[in-house]
Amino acid sequence: YFIQEWQDITAMYKDEKTRAMSIVQADKLLDESLKCLAYKGSTMGERLISAKAKLKHRDEIWKAHKLRNKIVHEPKFKLKDEQAKEALKGYFHTFKDLGVW
């Protein structure tokens, strides 16, 4: 399931019109995986803190999560390709850290 979802996310990234949505979807998938792995917390941030011992790429994923928040909460925010690429790399590393695939 997670691998298929990730493939959909990377396909979204390739189209400039859906690039920002790929970050939002990756963040959503990460939160879903944290819940499935039973990390405690009522927010994704709390679940990330709960998983910190397992995460080798903590700085990358926090940066990616903050970028997602900008996309969602700042209507005038313009996502740059390099930002999206770095964020997706952070999500990918985090999925590997968690053993999702």
QUILINUR-V450265 format. One record per backbone hydrogen bond with DSSP energy under -1.0 kcal/mol. CO is the residue of the C=O (numbers start at 1). NH is the residue of the N-H. E is the energy in kcal/mol with one decimal. If there is no record, write none. Layout:
BEGIN
CO;NH;E
CO;NH;E
END
This chain:
BEGIN
1;5;-2.5
2;6;-2.5
3;7;-2.2
4;8;-2.0
5;9;-2.2
6;10;-2.6
7;11;-1.7
8;12;-2.0
9;13;-2.1
10;14;-1.2
12;15;-1.0
15;18;-1.5
18;22;-1.5
19;23;-1.0
20;24;-1.7
21;25;-2.8
22;26;-2.2
23;27;-2.3
24;28;-2.1
25;29;-2.6
26;30;-2.3
27;31;-2.4
28;32;-2.3
29;33;-2.3
30;34;-2.6
31;35;-2.3
32;36;-2.5
33;37;-2.0
34;39;-2.5
35;38;-1.7
43;47;-2.2
44;48;-2.8
45;49;-2.0
46;50;-2.2
47;51;-1.6
49;52;-1.2
51;54;-2.1
57;61;-2.1
58;62;-2.3
59;63;-2.1
60;64;-2.2
61;65;-2.7
62;66;-2.4
63;67;-1.9
64;68;-2.3
65;69;-2.0
66;70;-1.9
67;71;-2.4
68;72;-2.3
69;73;-2.8
70;74;-2.2
74;77;-2.1
80;84;-2.1
81;85;-2.7
82;86;-2.4
83;87;-2.4
84;88;-2.7
85;89;-1.9
86;90;-2.1
87;91;-2.4
88;92;-2.7
89;93;-2.6
90;94;-2.1
91;95;-2.6
92;96;-2.0
93;97;-2.7
94;98;-2.3
95;100;-2.3
END
